[in-house]
Amino acid sequence: MKNVIVLWSSPNTDGLTAAAKDAVTAGLRAGNADARAVQLNRLHMEHCRACGDGWGSCRTKGRCILEDDFQSLYDDLAGADGIVFITAVYFHDLTESFKAFLDRLRRCDAFTARRLTDKRCLLVACAGGTGQGTSECLARLEYTMKHMNMRAYDRLPVNRFNREYMLPALEEAGKAYAQRLETGFDMYY
């Protein structure tokens, strides 16, 4: 059984992003994965301070000096077989808590540690309002993943207009992702 962390961010625990998290998690479990959801908004996570000369121990040791929930989550992600990133969309971008986490994650992982290299991930962006912004948000998220040599298995935009058919699609995507983690991926880039 593969271990998958579903990392999600929204302060609203019963909105569109939470429903997307529930759908993906159900699909992962149906695909025989051990799925654990982690809500970034509930963690104590400081912003990067660009310590030292702008690069502290994050670049040289792959560890952050700040004492909060970051290092434990980073260790969990490095040990997971798969990662699902789900974010609400704010102004065509990731949530602020996701941006803060990813700023620190890429500083620790992209240069020295490389603990997330070649890890396949599933990307989901959930937008209310007009529903615009999911494509830009997913592109920014994937750019960050590429910076750490991670690979996106799929990119799924969800909004209030496509919710009825995307939530079942997210469940199927979670199931397919779990199965690919078990059998392997045949995509390259």
N, C-alpha and C positions, 0 to 999 in steps of 0.2 A: 504494500500500500504506500503510495506516494504522499509526502507531506507538502501541503500547499498553504501558503499564507495569503489571505485576502486582506490587503491593506486598503482601507477606505477612509475617506474624509468628507464629512459634512456634520455640522452641528445638529442637524435635524435627523433624529433617529427613526422617524416614521415617514420620511419623504421618498422622493424618487431615487436618490442615491442609496438609501437603506434598502429599498425594494430591489434595486439592481444587485446589491451585495447579497441579499437573501436568495435571489434567483441563481446567481453564479455559484454560491455556496451549495445550494441544493443540487445543481448540476455536477459539481465536483464530487459530492458525496455519492451521487448516482453513478458516477464513473469510477467509484471505488477509491477515491482519494480521501485522505484525512485533511479536512479543510478547517482552518482556524482563522476567524475574522478578527482583525485588529483595527479599532477606530482611532485614527491619529488624534482626533479632537479630545480624546480622553487621556492622552498621555502627556507627561510633562516634557516638553521639547523646547529647548532654547534655540534662538537663532544663531547662526554662525557669527563669530566675532572676528574672523580673519586675523587670528592672533599671530604673534611673532612678526615676521616680515610679510604677512599676508598668507603664509602657509606655515602652520604649526605642525604638531605631531600628526595631523591628518595626512599630510603628504609623505612624511618620512616613516611613520609607523602604521599608518592606516587606522589610527584611533583618534578620537576627539577628546580634548581635555575637559570638556564640559561634563558635569555630573548630573545627568538626567536620564531619561528613558531611551535615548538614542542608541547607545552602544549595545544594549541588550536586544533591541529590535534589529539592529544591523547584524548581530550574531545570529539571530533567528532567521533572517532573510538569507544569510550566507549558507545556513544549514538546511534550508528548505529545498525541496525538489522543484518547486514552482512558486511563482509569485503572481498574484492578480492585483493590479492597481486600479482602484475605482475612486474617482473624484467628482465632486460637484463642480460645475463650471461657473466661475465668477469672472465677469468681464472678459470672456473668451480665453480664460486661463484656468490653471489649477487653483485649488483653494490655497489660502495663505499658509495653512499648516502643512499642506503637502509640499509647497514650494520651500518652506523652511527645512523640512525633513530632507528633501532631495538635494538642497544646497549642501548640506552636511554629508549626505550619503556619497555624492559624487566626489567630494573632496577627499573622503577617506578611501574610496574604492578605485577611482580612476587612474591613479598613478603608481601606487606601491602595492597595496593589498590585493587588488584584483580578485576579490572573493566572489564577485557576481558575474565574472566573465562567462559568456556563452549561456547564461541562464535564460531560459525562455520565459516570457511573461505575457500575460493577457492584459490589455489596456481598455478601460471603460471610462467614458466621460458622460456625465449626466447634467443636462441643462434644462432649467425651467424657462420661464419667460417665453421668448420667441423661439427658443431651441437653437438659435445660432450660437456659434462659438465652440461647438463640440469638435469640429474638424481642427480648428486652430489649437484647442486644448490638447487633443490627441497627438497632434504633430509636435507640440512642445514636449509632451511627456515622452514620446518616442525619441526625440532628439537627445533628451537626457539619458535615456536607456542606452542609446548608441554610444554616448560619451563613455559609458562604463562597459562597453562591449557586451551589453545584454541584447537579447533579440525579442522582438514583439512577435508573438504567435498570431495575434489578431488585435484589431482596433475596433471597438464597438461604440458608436454614438447613440445615446439614449436621450429622448426629450419628451415633454408632456404630450406631444402629438403622436409619437410612435410607441409610447409606453405599452399599449395593449399587445402589440406583436413583438416588441423587443424584449420584454421580460421573459416570455417563453424562449425566445432566441438566445438570451443570455444563459438560461438554464442548459440549453443544448450546447452552447459554446463552452460552458464549464465542464460538461460531460465529455465533449470532444477533447478539450485541453487535458483533462485527467487521463484519458485514454492515450493521448500522444505522449504524455510524460511516461507512461508505462511502456509504450511500444516504440517510441522514437519519433523524431521529426524528419521530414524529407524536404525541408525548405532551407535554402542557403542565401545569404547575403553578407 
